[in-house]
C-alpha cells in the first residue's frame, strides 16, 4: 500500500526500500534505509545504549588470557 499523503496510523513509521546494482551488472542489493526520515525513522526509536557496539581491545583479550592462566585455549 502507499505512498501515503497522511500517515494511516498515529505511530506509523516506514522506511524507504530500493535496489542498487552490485559490481556484477546482473546482481542487485536491497537497501532498507532505517535511518530515514531524519528525526522520525525506525532507528530513531532505538536508544543509543541498545544500538552501540564496543569491541574489546587486544589488551582486554590479554587480560582475560592472563586471568585464566595455563591451559587457556
mmCIF file of the N, C-alpha and C atoms, coordinates in Angstrom:
data_MODEL
# 
_entry.id   MODEL 
# 
loop_
_atom_site.group_PDB 
_atom_site.id 
_atom_site.type_symbol 
_atom_site.label_atom_id 
_atom_site.label_alt_id 
_atom_site.label_comp_id 
_atom_site.label_asym_id 
_atom_site.label_entity_id 
_atom_site.label_seq_id 
_atom_site.pdbx_PDB_ins_code 
_atom_site.Cartn_x 
_atom_site.Cartn_y 
_atom_site.Cartn_z 
_atom_site.occupancy 
_atom_site.B_iso_or_equiv 
_atom_site.pdbx_formal_charge 
_atom_site.auth_seq_id 
_atom_site.auth_comp_id 
_atom_site.auth_asym_id 
_atom_site.auth_atom_id 
_atom_site.pdbx_PDB_model_num 
ATOM 1   N N  . UNK A 1 1  ? 0.846  -1.178  0.000   1.00 0.00 ? 1  UNK A N  1 
ATOM 2   C CA . UNK A 1 1  ? 0.000  0.000   0.000   1.00 0.00 ? 1  UNK A CA 1 
ATOM 3   C C  . UNK A 1 1  ? 0.888  1.236   0.000   1.00 0.00 ? 1  UNK A C  1 
ATOM 4   N N  . UNK A 1 2  ? 0.290  2.335   -0.272  1.00 0.00 ? 2  UNK A N  1 
ATOM 5   C CA . UNK A 1 2  ? 1.010  3.591   -0.245  1.00 0.00 ? 2  UNK A CA 1 
ATOM 6   C C  . UNK A 1 2  ? 1.488  3.966   -1.628  1.00 0.00 ? 2  UNK A C  1 
ATOM 7   N N  . UNK A 1 3  ? 2.156  5.063   -1.807  1.00 0.00 ? 3  UNK A N  1 
ATOM 8   C CA . UNK A 1 3  ? 2.572  6.007   -0.766  1.00 0.00 ? 3  UNK A CA 1 
ATOM 9   C C  . UNK A 1 3  ? 1.386  6.747   -0.145  1.00 0.00 ? 3  UNK A C  1 
ATOM 10  N N  . UNK A 1 4  ? 1.591  7.215   1.074   1.00 0.00 ? 4  UNK A N  1 
ATOM 11  C CA . UNK A 1 4  ? 0.546  7.895   1.817   1.00 0.00 ? 4  UNK A CA 1 
ATOM 12  C C  . UNK A 1 4  ? 0.832  9.383   1.887   1.00 0.00 ? 4  UNK A C  1 
ATOM 13  N N  . UNK A 1 5  ? -0.169 10.207  1.649   1.00 0.00 ? 5  UNK A N  1 
ATOM 14  C CA . UNK A 1 5  ? -0.015 11.657  1.828   1.00 0.00 ? 5  UNK A CA 1 
ATOM 15  C C  . UNK A 1 5  ? -0.045 11.985  3.317   1.00 0.00 ? 5  UNK A C  1 
ATOM 16  N N  . UNK A 1 6  ? -0.872 11.253  4.058   1.00 0.00 ? 6  UNK A N  1 
ATOM 17  C CA . UNK A 1 6  ? -1.003 11.403  5.506   1.00 0.00 ? 6  UNK A CA 1 
ATOM 18  C C  . UNK A 1 6  ? -0.794 10.011  6.108   1.00 0.00 ? 6  UNK A C  1 
ATOM 19  N N  . UNK A 1 7  ? 0.023  9.873   7.173   1.00 0.00 ? 7  UNK A N  1 
ATOM 20  C CA . UNK A 1 7  ? 0.229  8.551   7.768   1.00 0.00 ? 7  UNK A CA 1 
ATOM 21  C C  . UNK A 1 7  ? -1.107 7.903   8.149   1.00 0.00 ? 7  UNK A C  1 
ATOM 22  N N  . UNK A 1 8  ? -1.301 6.629   7.827   1.00 0.00 ? 8  UNK A N  1 
ATOM 23  C CA . UNK A 1 8  ? -2.570 5.968   8.116   1.00 0.00 ? 8  UNK A CA 1 
ATOM 24  C C  . UNK A 1 8  ? -2.773 5.643   9.600   1.00 0.00 ? 8  UNK A C  1 
ATOM 25  N N  . UNK A 1 9  ? -1.713 5.723   10.402  1.00 0.00 ? 9  UNK A N  1 
ATOM 26  C CA . UNK A 1 9  ? -1.791 5.446   11.839  1.00 0.00 ? 9  UNK A CA 1 
ATOM 27  C C  . UNK A 1 9  ? -1.018 6.529   12.573  1.00 0.00 ? 9  UNK A C  1 
ATOM 28  N N  . UNK A 1 10 ? -1.353 6.778   13.833  1.00 0.00 ? 10 UNK A N  1 
ATOM 29  C CA . UNK A 1 10 ? -0.652 7.828   14.579  1.00 0.00 ? 10 UNK A CA 1 
ATOM 30  C C  . UNK A 1 10 ? 0.796  7.472   14.855  1.00 0.00 ? 10 UNK A C  1 
ATOM 31  N N  . UNK A 1 11 ? 1.119  6.203   14.998  1.00 0.00 ? 11 UNK A N  1 
ATOM 32  C CA . UNK A 1 11 ? 2.502  5.790   15.272  1.00 0.00 ? 11 UNK A CA 1 
ATOM 33  C C  . UNK A 1 11 ? 3.098  5.080   14.058  1.00 0.00 ? 11 UNK A C  1 
ATOM 34  N N  . UNK A 1 12 ? 2.772  5.528   12.886  1.00 0.00 ? 12 UNK A N  1 
ATOM 35  C CA . UNK A 1 12 ? 3.209  4.895   11.642  1.00 0.00 ? 12 UNK A CA 1 
ATOM 36  C C  . UNK A 1 12 ? 4.643  5.281   11.307  1.00 0.00 ? 12 UNK A C  1 
ATOM 37  N N  . UNK A 1 13 ? 5.506  4.289   11.113  1.00 0.00 ? 13 UNK A N  1 
ATOM 38  C CA . UNK A 1 13 ? 6.885  4.511   10.678  1.00 0.00 ? 13 UNK A CA 1 
ATOM 39  C C  . UNK A 1 13 ? 7.147  3.589   9.506   1.00 0.00 ? 13 UNK A C  1 
ATOM 40  N N  . UNK A 1 14 ? 7.758  4.107   8.486   1.00 0.00 ? 14 UNK A N  1 
ATOM 41  C CA . UNK A 1 14 ? 8.133  3.292   7.338   1.00 0.00 ? 14 UNK A CA 1 
ATOM 42  C C  . UNK A 1 14 ? 9.504  3.749   6.862   1.00 0.00 ? 14 UNK A C  1 
ATOM 43  N N  . UNK A 1 15 ? 10.160 2.898   6.135   1.00 0.00 ? 15 UNK A N  1 
ATOM 44  C CA . UNK A 1 15 ? 11.498 3.213   5.652   1.00 0.00 ? 15 UNK A CA 1 
ATOM 45  C C  . UNK A 1 15 ? 11.573 2.951   4.158   1.00 0.00 ? 15 UNK A C  1 
ATOM 46  N N  . UNK A 1 16 ? 12.353 3.769   3.433   1.00 0.00 ? 16 UNK A N  1 
ATOM 47  C CA . UNK A 1 16 ? 12.480 3.563   2.002   1.00 0.00 ? 16 UNK A CA 1 
ATOM 48  C C  . UNK A 1 16 ? 13.186 2.246   1.685   1.00 0.00 ? 16 UNK A C  1 
ATOM 49  N N  . UNK A 1 17 ? 12.730 1.608   0.641   1.00 0.00 ? 17 UNK A N  1 
ATOM 50  C CA . UNK A 1 17 ? 13.381 0.419   0.091   1.00 0.00 ? 17 UNK A CA 1 
ATOM 51  C C  . UNK A 1 17 ? 13.822 0.748   -1.321  1.00 0.00 ? 17 UNK A C  1 
ATOM 52  N N  . UNK A 1 18 ? 14.989 0.267   -1.693  1.00 0.00 ? 18 UNK A N  1 
ATOM 53  C CA . UNK A 1 18 ? 15.401 0.415   -3.082  1.00 0.00 ? 18 UNK A CA 1 
ATOM 54  C C  . UNK A 1 18 ? 16.395 -0.670  -3.419  1.00 0.00 ? 18 UNK A C  1 
ATOM 55  N N  . UNK A 1 19 ? 16.621 -0.852  -4.685  1.00 0.00 ? 19 UNK A N  1 
ATOM 56  C CA . UNK A 1 19 ? 17.561 -1.855  -5.164  1.00 0.00 ? 19 UNK A CA 1 
ATOM 57  C C  . UNK A 1 19 ? 18.664 -1.119  -5.908  1.00 0.00 ? 19 UNK A C  1 
ATOM 58  N N  . UNK A 1 20 ? 19.908 -1.457  -5.587  1.00 0.00 ? 20 UNK A N  1 
ATOM 59  C CA . UNK A 1 20 ? 21.048 -0.848  -6.272  1.00 0.00 ? 20 UNK A CA 1 
ATOM 60  C C  . UNK A 1 20 ? 21.896 -1.952  -6.895  1.00 0.00 ? 20 UNK A C  1 
ATOM 61  N N  . UNK A 1 21 ? 22.526 -1.668  -8.040  1.00 0.00 ? 21 UNK A N  1 
ATOM 62  C CA . UNK A 1 21 ? 23.344 -2.694  -8.690  1.00 0.00 ? 21 UNK A CA 1 
ATOM 63  C C  . UNK A 1 21 ? 24.639 -2.948  -7.920  1.00 0.00 ? 21 UNK A C  1 
ATOM 64  N N  . UNK A 1 22 ? 25.071 -4.212  -7.968  1.00 0.00 ? 22 UNK A N  1 
ATOM 65  C CA . UNK A 1 22 ? 26.383 -4.576  -7.431  1.00 0.00 ? 22 UNK A CA 1 
ATOM 66  C C  . UNK A 1 22 ? 27.411 -4.405  -8.541  1.00 0.00 ? 22 UNK A C  1 
ATOM 67  N N  . UNK A 1 23 ? 28.668 -4.788  -8.288  1.00 0.00 ? 23 UNK A N  1 
ATOM 68  C CA . UNK A 1 23 ? 29.701 -4.691  -9.328  1.00 0.00 ? 23 UNK A CA 1 
ATOM 69  C C  . UNK A 1 23 ? 29.331 -5.528  -10.541 1.00 0.00 ? 23 UNK A C  1 
ATOM 70  N N  . UNK A 1 24 ? 28.801 -6.712  -10.288 1.00 0.00 ? 24 UNK A N  1 
ATOM 71  C CA . UNK A 1 24 ? 28.317 -7.564  -11.380 1.00 0.00 ? 24 UNK A CA 1 
ATOM 72  C C  . UNK A 1 24 ? 26.961 -7.011  -11.816 1.00 0.00 ? 24 UNK A C  1 
ATOM 73  N N  . UNK A 1 25 ? 26.835 -6.556  -13.068 1.00 0.00 ? 25 UNK A N  1 
ATOM 74  C CA . UNK A 1 25 ? 25.594 -5.905  -13.501 1.00 0.00 ? 25 UNK A CA 1 
ATOM 75  C C  . UNK A 1 25 ? 24.348 -6.787  -13.424 1.00 0.00 ? 25 UNK A C  1 
ATOM 76  N N  . UNK A 1 26 ? 24.523 -8.089  -13.265 1.00 0.00 ? 26 UNK A N  1 
ATOM 77  C CA . UNK A 1 26 ? 23.360 -8.971  -13.168 1.00 0.00 ? 26 UNK A CA 1 
ATOM 78  C C  . UNK A 1 26 ? 22.924 -9.185  -11.710 1.00 0.00 ? 26 UNK A C  1 
ATOM 79  N N  . UNK A 1 27 ? 23.639 -8.575  -10.750 1.00 0.00 ? 27 UNK A N  1 
ATOM 80  C CA . UNK A 1 27 ? 23.326 -8.743  -9.334  1.00 0.00 ? 27 UNK A CA 1 
ATOM 81  C C  . UNK A 1 27 ? 22.922 -7.403  -8.715  1.00 0.00 ? 27 UNK A C  1 
ATOM 82  N N  . UNK A 1 28 ? 22.005 -7.488  -7.744  1.00 0.00 ? 28 UNK A N  1 
ATOM 83  C CA . UNK A 1 28 ? 21.494 -6.288  -7.091  1.00 0.00 ? 28 UNK A CA 1 
ATOM 84  C C  . UNK A 1 28 ? 21.484 -6.466  -5.584  1.00 0.00 ? 28 UNK A C  1 
ATOM 85  N N  . UNK A 1 29 ? 21.521 -5.350  -4.878  1.00 0.00 ? 29 UNK A N  1 
ATOM 86  C CA . UNK A 1 29 ? 21.489 -5.345  -3.415  1.00 0.00 ? 29 UNK A CA 1 
ATOM 87  C C  . UNK A 1 29 ? 20.254 -4.558  -2.976  1.00 0.00 ? 29 UNK A C  1 
ATOM 88  N N  . UNK A 1 30 ? 19.534 -5.110  -1.997  1.00 0.00 ? 30 UNK A N  1 
ATOM 89  C CA . UNK A 1 30 ? 18.368 -4.435  -1.440  1.00 0.00 ? 30 UNK A CA 1 
ATOM 90  C C  . UNK A 1 30 ? 18.831 -3.491  -0.333  1.00 0.00 ? 30 UNK A C  1 
ATOM 91  N N  . UNK A 1 31 ? 18.438 -2.240  -0.413  1.00 0.00 ? 31 UNK A N  1 
ATOM 92  C CA . UNK A 1 31 ? 18.765 -1.247  0.604   1.00 0.00 ? 31 UNK A CA 1 
ATOM 93  C C  . UNK A 1 31 ? 17.479 -0.925  1.365   1.00 0.00 ? 31 UNK A C  1 
ATOM 94  N N  . UNK A 1 32 ? 17.502 -1.127  2.677   1.00 0.00 ? 32 UNK A N  1 
ATOM 95  C CA . UNK A 1 32 ? 16.367 -0.816  3.552   1.00 0.00 ? 32 UNK A CA 1 
ATOM 96  C C  . UNK A 1 32 ? 16.853 0.269   4.495   1.00 0.00 ? 32 UNK A C  1 
ATOM 97  N N  . UNK A 1 33 ? 16.548 1.510   4.180   1.00 0.00 ? 33 UNK A N  1 
ATOM 98  C CA . UNK A 1 33 ? 17.115 2.675   4.853   1.00 0.00 ? 33 UNK A CA 1 
ATOM 99  C C  . UNK A 1 33 ? 16.356 2.976   6.151   1.00 0.00 ? 33 UNK A C  1 
ATOM 100 N N  . UNK A 1 34 ? 16.803 2.371   7.268   1.00 0.00 ? 34 UNK A N  1 
ATOM 101 C CA . UNK A 1 34 ? 16.111 2.512   8.547   1.00 0.00 ? 34 UNK A CA 1 
ATOM 102 C C  . UNK A 1 34 ? 16.407 3.826   9.265   1.00 0.00 ? 34 UNK A C  1 
ATOM 103 N N  . UNK A 1 35 ? 17.245 4.685   8.673   1.00 0.00 ? 35 UNK A N  1 
ATOM 104 C CA . UNK A 1 35 ? 17.564 5.971   9.296   1.00 0.00 ? 35 UNK A CA 1 
ATOM 105 C C  . UNK A 1 35 ? 16.835 7.131   8.612   1.00 0.00 ? 35 UNK A C  1 
ATOM 106 N N  . UNK A 1 36 ? 15.857 6.828   7.813   1.00 0.00 ? 36 UNK A N  1 
ATOM 107 C CA . UNK A 1 36 ? 15.126 7.862   7.096   1.00 0.00 ? 36 UNK A CA 1 
ATOM 108 C C  . UNK A 1 36 ? 13.641 7.749   7.412   1.00 0.00 ? 36 UNK A C  1 
ATOM 109 N N  . UNK A 1 37 ? 12.967 8.871   7.571   1.00 0.00 ? 37 UNK A N  1 
ATOM 110 C CA . UNK A 1 37 ? 13.425 10.264  7.528   1.00 0.00 ? 37 UNK A CA 1 
ATOM 111 C C  . UNK A 1 37 ? 14.038 10.676  8.868   1.00 0.00 ? 37 UNK A C  1 
ATOM 112 N N  . UNK A 1 38 ? 15.013 11.548  8.811   1.00 0.00 ? 38 UNK A N  1 
ATOM 113 C CA . UNK A 1 38 ? 15.741 12.001  9.999   1.00 0.00 ? 38 UNK A CA 1 
ATOM 114 C C  . UNK A 1 38 ? 14.763 12.562  11.033  1.00 0.00 ? 38 UNK A C  1 
ATOM 115 N N  . UNK A 1 39 ? 14.869 12.057  12.258  1.00 0.00 ? 39 UNK A N  1 
ATOM 116 C CA . UNK A 1 39 ? 14.019 12.522  13.338  1.00 0.00 ? 39 UNK A CA 1 
ATOM 117 C C  . UNK A 1 39 ? 12.724 11.727  13.489  1.00 0.00 ? 39 UNK A C  1 
ATOM 118 N N  . UNK A 1 40 ? 12.374 10.939  12.498  1.00 0.00 ? 40 UNK A N  1 
ATOM 119 C CA . UNK A 1 40 ? 11.131 10.156  12.543  1.00 0.00 ? 40 UNK A CA 1 
ATOM 120 C C  . UNK A 1 40 ? 11.350 8.750   11.993  1.00 0.00 ? 40 UNK A C  1 
ATOM 121 N N  . UNK A 1 41 ? 12.565 8.267   12.028  1.00 0.00 ? 41 UNK A N  1 
ATOM 122 C CA . UNK A 1 41 ? 12.883 6.967   11.423  1.00 0.00 ? 41 UNK A CA 1 
ATOM 123 C C  . UNK A 1 41 ? 12.677 5.821   12.415  1.00 0.00 ? 41 UNK A C  1 
ATOM 124 N N  . UNK A 1 42 ? 12.723 4.612   11.892  1.00 0.00 ? 42 UNK A N  1 
ATOM 125 C CA . UNK A 1 42 ? 12.669 3.417   12.741  1.00 0.00 ? 42 UNK A CA 1 
ATOM 126 C C  . UNK A 1 42 ? 13.853 3.437   13.705  1.00 0.00 ? 42 UNK A C  1 
ATOM 127 N N  . UNK A 1 43 ? 15.040 3.780   13.219  1.00 0.00 ? 43 UNK A N  1 
ATOM 128 C CA . UNK A 1 43 ? 16.229 3.812   14.068  1.00 0.00 ? 43 UNK A CA 1 
ATOM 129 C C  . UNK A 1 43 ? 16.138 4.863   15.169  1.00 0.00 ? 43 UNK A C  1 
ATOM 130 N N  . UNK A 1 44 ? 15.379 5.924   14.963  1.00 0.00 ? 44 UNK A N  1 
ATOM 131 C CA . UNK A 1 44 ? 15.234 6.951   15.999  1.00 0.00 ? 44 UNK A CA 1 
ATOM 132 C C  . UNK A 1 44 ? 14.530 6.407   17.238  1.00 0.00 ? 44 UNK A C  1 
ATOM 133 N N  . UNK A 1 45 ? 13.798 5.305   17.095  1.00 0.00 ? 45 UNK A N  1 
ATOM 134 C CA . UNK A 1 45 ? 13.113 4.697   18.230  1.00 0.00 ? 45 UNK A CA 1 
ATOM 135 C C  . UNK A 1 45 ? 13.980 3.739   19.023  1.00 0.00 ? 45 UNK A C  1 
ATOM 136 N N  . UNK A 1 46 ? 15.224 3.564   18.608  1.00 0.00 ? 46 UNK A N  1 
ATOM 137 C CA . UNK A 1 46 ? 16.150 2.650   19.289  1.00 0.00 ? 46 UNK A CA 1 
ATOM 138 C C  . UNK A 1 46 ? 17.160 3.492   20.062  1.00 0.00 ? 46 UNK A C  1 
ATOM 139 N N  . UNK A 1 47 ? 17.290 3.240   21.351  1.00 0.00 ? 47 UNK A N  1 
ATOM 140 C CA . UNK A 1 47 ? 18.208 4.042   22.166  1.00 0.00 ? 47 UNK A CA 1 
ATOM 141 C C  . UNK A 1 47 ? 19.658 3.808   21.755  1.00 0.00 ? 47 UNK A C  1 
ATOM 142 N N  . UNK A 1 48 ? 20.504 4.796   21.998  1.00 0.00 ? 48 UNK A N  1 
ATOM 143 C CA . UNK A 1 48 ? 21.936 4.659   21.705  1.00 0.00 ? 48 UNK A CA 1 
ATOM 144 C C  . UNK A 1 48 ? 22.528 3.488   22.478  1.00 0.00 ? 48 UNK A C  1 
ATOM 145 N N  . UNK A 1 49 ? 22.047 3.273   23.695  1.00 0.00 ? 49 UNK A N  1 
ATOM 146 C CA . UNK A 1 49 ? 22.556 2.179   24.524  1.00 0.00 ? 49 UNK A CA 1 
ATOM 147 C C  . UNK A 1 49 ? 22.329 0.825   23.841  1.00 0.00 ? 49 UNK A C  1 
ATOM 148 N N  . UNK A 1 50 ? 21.166 0.648   23.235  1.00 0.00 ? 50 UNK A N  1 
ATOM 149 C CA . UNK A 1 50 ? 20.825 -0.634  22.598  1.00 0.00 ? 50 UNK A CA 1 
ATOM 150 C C  . UNK A 1 50 ? 21.417 -0.786  21.202  1.00 0.00 ? 50 UNK A C  1 
ATOM 151 N N  . UNK A 1 51 ? 21.904 0.295   20.622  1.00 0.00 ? 51 UNK A N  1 
ATOM 152 C CA . UNK A 1 51 ? 22.382 0.209   19.244  1.00 0.00 ? 51 UNK A CA 1 
ATOM 153 C C  . UNK A 1 51 ? 23.880 0.434   19.091  1.00 0.00 ? 51 UNK A C  1 
ATOM 154 N N  . UNK A 1 52 ? 24.575 0.670   20.181  1.00 0.00 ? 52 UNK A N  1 
ATOM 155 C CA . UNK A 1 52 ? 26.015 0.912   20.065  1.00 0.00 ? 52 UNK A CA 1 
ATOM 156 C C  . UNK A 1 52 ? 26.786 -0.401  20.170  1.00 0.00 ? 52 UNK A C  1 
ATOM 157 N N  . UNK A 1 53 ? 27.942 -0.411  19.546  1.00 0.00 ? 53 UNK A N  1 
ATOM 158 C CA . UNK A 1 53 ? 28.811 -1.585  19.555  1.00 0.00 ? 53 UNK A CA 1 
ATOM 159 C C  . UNK A 1 53 ? 30.159 -1.155  20.114  1.00 0.00 ? 53 UNK A C  1 
ATOM 160 N N  . UNK A 1 54 ? 30.679 -1.941  21.041  1.00 0.00 ? 54 UNK A N  1 
ATOM 161 C CA . UNK A 1 54 ? 32.008 -1.661  21.583  1.00 0.00 ? 54 UNK A CA 1 
ATOM 162 C C  . UNK A 1 54 ? 32.811 -2.952  21.469  1.00 0.00 ? 54 UNK A C  1 
ATOM 163 N N  . UNK A 1 55 ? 33.877 -2.894  20.703  1.00 0.00 ? 55 UNK A N  1 
ATOM 164 C CA . UNK A 1 55 ? 34.723 -4.054  20.518  1.00 0.00 ? 55 UNK A CA 1 
ATOM 165 C C  . UNK A 1 55 ? 35.764 -4.118  21.629  1.00 0.00 ? 55 UNK A C  1 
ATOM 166 N N  . UNK A 1 56 ? 36.124 -5.331  22.026  1.00 0.00 ? 56 UNK A N  1 
ATOM 167 C CA . UNK A 1 56 ? 37.180 -5.472  23.023  1.00 0.00 ? 56 UNK A CA 1 
ATOM 168 C C  . UNK A 1 56 ? 38.509 -5.183  22.363  1.00 0.00 ? 56 UNK A C  1 
ATOM 169 N N  . UNK A 1 57 ? 39.447 -4.762  23.163  1.00 0.00 ? 57 UNK A N  1 
ATOM 170 C CA . UNK A 1 57 ? 40.784 -4.461  22.645  1.00 0.00 ? 57 UNK A CA 1 
ATOM 171 C C  . UNK A 1 57 ? 41.682 -5.675  22.820  1.00 0.00 ? 57 UNK A C  1 
ATOM 172 N N  . UNK A 1 58 ? 42.827 -5.627  22.195  1.00 0.00 ? 58 UNK A N  1 
ATOM 173 C CA . UNK A 1 58 ? 43.827 -6.684  22.364  1.00 0.00 ? 58 UNK A CA 1 
ATOM 174 C C  . UNK A 1 58 ? 44.241 -6.741  23.833  1.00 0.00 ? 58 UNK A C  1 
ATOM 175 N N  . UNK A 1 59 ? 44.325 -5.576  24.464  1.00 0.00 ? 59 UNK A N  1 
ATOM 176 C CA . UNK A 1 59 ? 44.678 -5.518  25.880  1.00 0.00 ? 59 UNK A CA 1 
ATOM 177 C C  . UNK A 1 59 ? 43.638 -6.258  26.727  1.00 0.00 ? 59 UNK A C  1 
ATOM 178 N N  . UNK A 1 60 ? 42.335 -6.096  26.402  1.00 0.00 ? 60 UNK A N  1 
ATOM 179 C CA . UNK A 1 60 ? 41.284 -6.832  27.115  1.00 0.00 ? 60 UNK A CA 1 
ATOM 180 C C  . UNK A 1 60 ? 41.456 -8.339  26.939  1.00 0.00 ? 60 UNK A C  1 
ATOM 181 N N  . UNK A 1 61 ? 41.796 -8.769  25.723  1.00 0.00 ? 61 UNK A N  1 
ATOM 182 C CA . UNK A 1 61 ? 41.990 -10.196 25.451  1.00 0.00 ? 61 UNK A CA 1 
ATOM 183 C C  . UNK A 1 61 ? 43.182 -10.734 26.247  1.00 0.00 ? 61 UNK A C  1 
ATOM 184 N N  . UNK A 1 62 ? 44.266 -9.985  26.293  1.00 0.00 ? 62 UNK A N  1 
ATOM 185 C CA . UNK A 1 62 ? 45.451 -10.405 27.047  1.00 0.00 ? 62 UNK A CA 1 
ATOM 186 C C  . UNK A 1 62 ? 45.121 -10.525 28.532  1.00 0.00 ? 62 UNK A C  1 
ATOM 187 N N  . UNK A 1 63 ? 44.378 -9.570  29.063  1.00 0.00 ? 63 UNK A N  1 
ATOM 188 C CA . UNK A 1 63 ? 43.981 -9.605  30.473  1.00 0.00 ? 63 UNK A CA 1 
ATOM 189 C C  . UNK A 1 63 ? 43.161 -10.860 30.761  1.00 0.00 ? 63 UNK A C  1 
ATOM 190 N N  . UNK A 1 64 ? 42.228 -11.209 29.874  1.00 0.00 ? 64 UNK A N  1 
ATOM 191 C CA . UNK A 1 64 ? 41.400 -12.403 30.063  1.00 0.00 ? 64 UNK A CA 1 
ATOM 192 C C  . UNK A 1 64 ? 42.253 -13.670 30.003  1.00 0.00 ? 64 UNK A C  1 
ATOM 193 N N  . UNK A 1 65 ? 43.178 -13.729 29.061  1.00 0.00 ? 65 UNK A N  1 
ATOM 194 C CA . UNK A 1 65 ? 44.066 -14.898 28.940  1.00 0.00 ? 65 UNK A CA 1 
ATOM 195 C C  . UNK A 1 65 ? 44.923 -15.040 30.188  1.00 0.00 ? 65 UNK A C  1 
ATOM 196 N N  . UNK A 1 66 ? 45.478 -13.935 30.683  1.00 0.00 ? 66 UNK A N  1 
ATOM 197 C CA . UNK A 1 66 ? 46.299 -13.979 31.900  1.00 0.00 ? 66 UNK A CA 1 
ATOM 198 C C  . UNK A 1 66 ? 45.464 -14.422 33.102  1.00 0.00 ? 66 UNK A C  1 
ATOM 199 N N  . UNK A 1 67 ? 44.212 -13.993 33.171  1.00 0.00 ? 67 UNK A N  1 
ATOM 200 C CA . UNK A 1 67 ? 43.342 -14.362 34.289  1.00 0.00 ? 67 UNK A CA 1 
ATOM 201 C C  . UNK A 1 67 ? 43.051 -15.854 34.287  1.00 0.00 ? 67 UNK A C  1 
ATOM 202 N N  . UNK A 1 68 ? 42.894 -16.439 33.107  1.00 0.00 ? 68 UNK A N  1 
ATOM 203 C CA . UNK A 1 68 ? 42.617 -17.875 33.009  1.00 0.00 ? 68 UNK A CA 1 
ATOM 204 C C  . UNK A 1 68 ? 43.872 -18.687 33.269  1.00 0.00 ? 68 UNK A C  1 
ATOM 205 N N  . UNK A 1 69 ? 44.986 -18.183 32.789  1.00 0.00 ? 69 UNK A N  1 
ATOM 206 C CA . UNK A 1 69 ? 46.268 -18.828 33.063  1.00 0.00 ? 69 UNK A CA 1 
ATOM 207 C C  . UNK A 1 69 ? 46.569 -20.034 32.193  1.00 0.00 ? 69 UNK A C  1 
ATOM 208 N N  . UNK A 1 70 ? 47.411 -20.944 32.721  1.00 0.00 ? 70 UNK A N  1 
ATOM 209 C CA . UNK A 1 70 ? 47.834 -22.119 31.952  1.00 0.00 ? 70 UNK A CA 1 
ATOM 210 C C  . UNK A 1 70 ? 46.616 -22.909 31.470  1.00 0.00 ? 70 UNK A C  1 
ATOM 211 N N  . UNK A 1 71 ? 46.726 -23.402 30.243  1.00 0.00 ? 71 UNK A N  1 
ATOM 212 C CA . UNK A 1 71 ? 45.661 -24.210 29.675  1.00 0.00 ? 71 UNK A CA 1 
ATOM 213 C C  . UNK A 1 71 ? 44.598 -23.371 28.961  1.00 0.00 ? 71 UNK A C  1 
ATOM 214 N N  . UNK A 1 72 ? 44.775 -22.070 28.957  1.00 0.00 ? 72 UNK A N  1 
ATOM 215 C CA . UNK A 1 72 ? 43.807 -21.205 28.270  1.00 0.00 ? 72 UNK A CA 1 
ATOM 216 C C  . UNK A 1 72 ? 43.818 -21.537 26.787  1.00 0.00 ? 72 UNK A C  1 
ATOM 217 N N  . UNK A 1 73 ? 42.650 -21.720 26.226  1.00 0.00 ? 73 UNK A N  1 
ATOM 218 C CA . UNK A 1 73 ? 42.570 -22.075 24.808  1.00 0.00 ? 73 UNK A CA 1 
ATOM 219 C C  . UNK A 1 73 ? 41.818 -20.988 24.082  1.00 0.00 ? 73 UNK A C  1 
# 
